[in-house]
Amino acid sequence: MTKPADKPTPERRIISTTTHFAILYGVLSLELFRLLYVYNDEIRHMAEATSRGDKTLFFVPIIIALVFSLVHGAFTGYFWEALGISAKKK
């Protein structure tokens, strides 16, 4: 008779959930930078059109910056947490 496989406990996990999130947000961050590189001409043309007076594209750079900030900030937080480094609590 075979013994059923033990379910992994938090102590026995090879990669923690925090590390999974760090990897996920790291990949998302890299993909955002790749997309920024690939579409840099289009983004520059939108910025030039906005400076010429076309205000319909005004929010595009703001949205891009917000998405970068949220994804890269989440990656950084999970990265340091996965390494076991946290802010000093009072």
N, C-alpha and C positions, 0 to 999 in steps of 0.2 A: 504494500500500500504506500502510495506516495504522499508526502507531506505537502499541504497547500503552501504556496509561496507567501512569505510574509509581506504584508503591506509596508511600504517605506514609512517610517516615522520621521518627524521633523529632524531628528538627530541623524538619521541614516540617509537623508537625501543627498545626492551628489551635488546638485546645483539648487540653491534655494530659490524661492519665489522672487525675492529681491533681485537676485542675479538674472533671472529670466526677464524681469521688467527692465533691468539695466541694458541687457542685450537688445531687447525689443526697441526701446527708445533710442539706443545707440544706432541701430540699423535705420530707424525712421529719420534720425538726425542726419545720417550720411546720405540717405535718399533725398532729403530736402536740399542739402548742399549740392548734390548731383543735379537735381532739377534746376536749381538756381544757376548752375554752370551751363546747363543745356539751353535754358531759356533766357540767358542774360541779354541777348539782343532784343527780344520782345519786351522784356521788363524795362530796358533802357529806352526803347521807343515809347512805351507808355509814360515813362517819366518825362521825356522830352515833350510829348503831347500835352501833358499836364502843365508843364512850365510855359507852353505856348498859349495856354488859355482853355484847353479842353478839360473841364473839371469833372467829367464823368468818371475818370479813372483815378480820382483823388485818393480813394480808400485802398487801392490795390497795394501800394507799398506798406501801408499801415497794417493790413491784414497779413501780408507776408512776414513782416517783423513780429507780429503777435504770434503767429504759428511757430516761427523759429524760436521765439522766446519760450513758449510753453513746452515744446518738444525737447529742446536742448536743456532747459531747466529741469524737466522731469528726468532726463537721462543723467544729468549731473548729480541730482539728489539720490537716485537709485544706485549710481556708480559708487558714491562715497559710502552709502549704507551697505552695499555689498562688500566693500572693503573693511567694514566695521568701524568706520570713522563717523562720528556724529558730533553735533554741536554740544558745547558744554551747557548743561542744564543747571539752573540756579535753584 
